Amino acid sequence: MDFRIIAVPICEGSNKVGVEHGPKTLMKEGVLELFTKNGHYVDEVIEIKKNDIVPLRNINKGIRNYKSVFTINLSLAREVDKCIKDGVVPFVIGGDHSLGIGSLAGVLNNYDDFAILWIDAHADINTESTSFSGNAHGMPLAFSIGLGDKNIRTMIFKNKKINPNNIYIIGARDIDVGEQEIIEKKSVNIFSVKDAKLFSLQKVIKTIANDIRSKGITKLYFSFDVDSMDPNLIPGTGTPVSNGFTLEDAHIIFSILRDDFEFIYFDFVELNPLIEYTKTVKNCLFLLDVYTKGIKKTFAR
Ligand SMILES: [Mn+2]
């Protein structure tokens, strides 16, 4: 498959520094070589430019570092859009998960019908009114379904919306009260690690795959937050939650999905090498190897 790696060193959507070093760290540790080794062509590696600032702590319009989050995601939306129009699949490396705002907007500008696989310990579907922290990395899915800040919805999403029923959150085990209400009201699909262990992960993922297929959807947006994993395996992340997925689980999730769907977008977010380096980087590279190895070597379009 032909990829473009888009590095997004954003930390402003969280309240911890360090996550902005994710892309540079993975590049230094050989992520590009993994793509090549596994038979893919990377046409370009680009980085979303941003002003050199640390998280300011100021909350404006209910969102921390509003201006930076807005500007970076507007640039990202344009790059993702351009990448898809160039016939290449975006592989976005973060950075915090607020980059989902620009990514979802960029993908939505090109495709109407796709399902979103959101592998995460959190639901990331707060609005600025339901969020306790004001951290935008907990909000991308809300904006994508037409909730929350009007500027983000009109200027980044151009008033386009994702059907909430096409969102599948997998691995969630730390959900805010306001998020739970949105999930129920909008019929977002959500599966906890507990569900997965109870019914067997294979069964859960097969059910999801069947559900997506039954809607006639063939395209997948695949977003992987490393905090979906157990913190013993990936300690280097800003908001760890215990009882996460194992490396084998991640393998199962991907191997069931890869044969049935066309992947139109990938991201890999929230690794923070300043919190822990050695184990985190080793396991991130393992996961990226699994993902790039498993993708069929066909062209996106
Ligand atoms: Mn997340």
Residues whose N, C-alpha, C, O or C-beta is under 5 A from the ligand:
A	BS01	MN	H97 D120 D124 H137 D225
